[in-house]
């Protein structure tokens, strides 16, 4: 659920636009665009990584949600949810000098799902294929001057670029208050889910919510058709698709990973046990899933204790942690001869990997795959197709064969580095040390 203070702050847009017919509503939102204003060099868009940055984002989000009536004031003065603890969640921020003035989070699917999965059916989006990310926790400092052109629109551009090119996202989904959904529909082409208004959404203190979805490829076409002919200060297509945002700072990656985890054990303990009591209200299922996400000894002290029951023994028996990646490659099939198929690995472990393929496969196919792992990291592996995707035969899981080969050792080293890097900075350092 999002609050839109800076951008929808004029009496005309805030009070009238959502009551207008669709055609006039689009004109009203378009009038508010001012994309030609240069950004101050003091403004930076980046991933929130430090304790201070995260705390400032959570405080800004808390104050915005309390002001909007989406939550009651918390003793901590922070809005922190279980999803903020996950390595598949990225909290993005806008900083002006040393002050955080804007934030938004992207929550990618994990073992714990999405917040909006509690009440919205996303199966139709899932069938289209590709990764989904939920846009959540958007807040802008109310008293910041010129917040629309200086913060909100550039922050959303940064989020779009991060989602598509860094987070390997094909679909964005949102749960928004009915008053605010028109902003996403008219400016960016979000489409409402085929599901009625939810009167009480407990994720935001029982407020009403409407679900919506944007296929990023279709969204780009929507922007082109609607804005490409507009003058520069109104051309949202050029702004989002072609224009550079020099104020952006993306995390450095040596490998083709697709997440930027920041939650060290110390940060998890601070935000979820000390500053808030988020972990104390988790269900048994949520606790168990959290342990599968952070299946490393150093995290055990900060996570809730596992229940002592048969499910715990099942949890202990699981092996081969899987890691989200975006590694391009090529499969050379044994049969038919000389048949090559392009692919992109999106998830990997020591023994298997999952990939999207340029053409259909069948179970049992075998061959050799060349995979680009990152900066100067490549390997060639013998593989066999072991399983096809639920909705597509261009998605498959492949078993890695011949575990004693030198090339497989390179793959094992790659997965070992992913396992050792608890957060993105540690991953970068681990990769550098192994490469030397």
Secondary structure, 3 states (H helix, E strand, C coil): CCCCCCCCCCHHHHHHHHHCCHHHHHHHHHHCCCCCCCCCCCEEEEECCCHHHHHHHHHHHHHHHHHHCCCCCCCCCCCCCHHHHCCCEEEEEEEECCEEEEEEEEEECCCCCCHHHHCCCCHHHHHCCCCEEEEEEEEECCCCCCHHHHHHHHHHHHHHHHHHHHCCCCEEEEEECHHHHHHHHHHHCCEECCCCCEEEEHHHCCEEEEEEEEEHHHHHHHHHHHHCCCCHHHCHHHHHHCCCCCCEECCCCCECECCCCCCCHHHHHHHHHHCCCHHHHCCHHHHHHHHHHCCCHHHHHHCCCCCCCHHHHHHHHCCCCCEEEEEEEEEEECCCCCEEEEEEEEEECCCEEEEEECCCCCCCCEEEEEEEEECCEEEEEEEEEEEECCCCCCEEEEEECCCCCHHHHHHHHHHHHHHHCCCHHHHHHHHHHHHC
